[in-house]
Amino acid sequence: MDRKRLFLSLTVVYLAICLYYRQALSLLPAILLPIAAHELSHVLALRLLGQRITGLRMEAQGLCIGYSGTCTPFGHILAALAGPVGGTVYALLSFSRISWLKESARLSLLLTAFNLLPILPLDGGRVFSQLCILCLGEARGTAFFRLVSGALLALLLLGGVALALWEKSTSLLAAAIWLLLFQNEEEALVKSGKII
């Protein structure tokens, strides 16, 4: 993608959610706290690995943390896993009798599970692609990753269509389409200093 990439703001995304789901306004803290825990965990891991944080931007593929410095493939795996670990810890600490905090913990677990899918640009995709390359070499690892990731993405699309037709729920289909839009950027994302 060129320099004129479409940048989204959290405000625009949230307003769109509010227009679609009127009750979303009351869920703002429940949504933002797990996202903050996830992203701060990435930042902490990157700093512990000696990386310099160069920016935080909301891009079309998600919230991206720019970083620079030399990092091993194992370091990239640890940095990618830090977000889901942070989301899980937040969820475990947030379960309580307070309804919005309990909802926040549930959302955090849902976002964490989704983020661990082995599809880029998700954290699970970054981890799985690095592991494939480490175990099988650059060419075979990339080919194997694309095969598995593509098959899983096809299943998500089919499941999303089925849910949209039978249950009138479009969430899975929207997520699968979002993932599909960024498959061509997978190598650039892994090789660049960005993590979402």
Secondary structure, DSSP 8 states (H G I E B T S, - for coil): --TT--B--HHHHHHHHHHH-GGGGGGHHHHHHHHHHHHHHHHHHHHHTT-EEEEEEEETTEEEEEEES---HHHHHHHHHHHHHHHHHHHHHH-SSSHHHHHHHHHHHHHHHHHTSS-TTSHHHHHHHHHHHHHH-HHHHHHHHHHHHHHHHHHHHHHHHHHHHHT---HHHHHHHHHHHTGGGHHHHHHTTEE-
